[in-house]
Amino acid sequence: MPDPAAAFRCGYVAIVGRPNVGKSTLVNALVGARVSITSGKPQTTRHRILGIMTSPSAQFLFVDTPGFQTAHRSRLNERMNRTVRDSIGGVDVIVVVLEAVKLVDADRAVLSLLPPRVPAIAAINKVDRLADKTRLLPYLSMLEKAHPFAAMVPISAEKGIQLDLLTAEIARHLPVGEPLFSPDDLTDRDERFIAAEYVREKIFRLLGEEIPYTTTVAVDSFAHDGKLRRIHATVYADKASHRAILLGEGGATMKSIASAARRDMERLFGGKVFLEVWVKVKSGWADDEAQLTRLGY
């Protein structure tokens, strides 16, 4: 009789946590490609993004989610929080990303969302930055009291530490089943979506705290010209003063942003990219339900 433990497994795994704990970095490290954008600023991820990893014994469908936001209120934040709640509802396993030896109110707000019947695994991230590793022991004890985790795994998403142990723990809880995607698939998102995200990532990385959050990116056209991809995109800013900062003197800042985004696209898409980016003002878009829907939120 075949061993059921050896059967192929496939399932959805929600990656959740407060803003800026390394969720997208973890998804990218597990998948082995930059399917989700990252930066050092909170709320970089605004959409539900599926990262796909296929091994000989399992297919992991990682659902990267926005950071659950409790500090700021806007229609955009409400939609992102709803995305987190919805993503938690229909998965087989939940990975809660926590920052090593920190458990703040925002973390507890995430824990309060966890459904009791879905196994949750604590991925304790950034352990490579912890000089005194003995501090993990009382922290693990505190986590045990905070939630009945199925497992707790100290990791570093950035350095790739103990990710194999994390995936082994996740696999134990995935249902037996055939893969839902091709072994070569990395994400369910198309190139058009990824192009817009790469531009937005560079804005987050190259500009200050407030400017990135009040911008969004829409791809107006995406066409294949032989092996060349021609992409025209618009960056929407909330204020005219923000538009000026995004453009920079003589358009130099936006040229740098577009060039960096184009290089990343070419690496992921495996071909040349022509990218043209415009900057326009669209005041109040983050609190406008119609605009949020049109922009894909």
Stockholm file with secondary structure:
# STOCKHOLM 1.0

chainA/1-297         MPDPAAAFRCGYVAIVGRPNVGKSTLVNALVGARVSITSGKPQTTRHRILGIMTSPSAQFLFVDTPGFQTAHRSRLNERMNRTVRDSIGGVDVIVVVLEAVKLVDADRAVLSLLPPRVPAIAAINKVDRLADKTRLLPYLSMLEKAHPFAAMVPISAEKGIQLDLLTAEIARHLPVGEPLFSPDDLTDRDERFIAAEYVREKIFRLLGEEIPYTTTVAVDSFAHDGKLRRIHATVYADKASHRAILLGEGGATMKSIASAARRDMERLFGGKVFLEVWVKVKSGWADDEAQLTRLGY
#=GR chainA/1-297 SS CCCGGGSCEEEEEEEECSTTSSHHHHHHHHHTSCCSCCCSSTTCCCSCEEEEEECSSEEEEEEECCCCCCSCCCHHHHHHHHHHHHHHHTCSEEEEEEETTCCCHHHHHHHTTCCTTSCEEEEEECGGGCSCGGGHHHHHHHHHHHCCCSEEEECBTTTTBTHHHHHHHHHHTSCBCCCSSCTTCCBSSCHHHHHHHHHHHHHHHHSCSHHHHTEEEEEEEEEEETTEEEEEEEEEESSHHHHHHHHCGGGHHHHHHHHHHHHHHHHHHTSCEEEEEEEEECTTGGGCHHHHHHTTC
#=GC SS_cons         CCCGGGSCEEEEEEEECSTTSSHHHHHHHHHTSCCSCCCSSTTCCCSCEEEEEECSSEEEEEEECCCCCCSCCCHHHHHHHHHHHHHHHTCSEEEEEEETTCCCHHHHHHHTTCCTTSCEEEEEECGGGCSCGGGHHHHHHHHHHHCCCSEEEECBTTTTBTHHHHHHHHHHTSCBCCCSSCTTCCBSSCHHHHHHHHHHHHHHHHSCSHHHHTEEEEEEEEEEETTEEEEEEEEEESSHHHHHHHHCGGGHHHHHHHHHHHHHHHHHHTSCEEEEEEEEECTTGGGCHHHHHHTTC
//
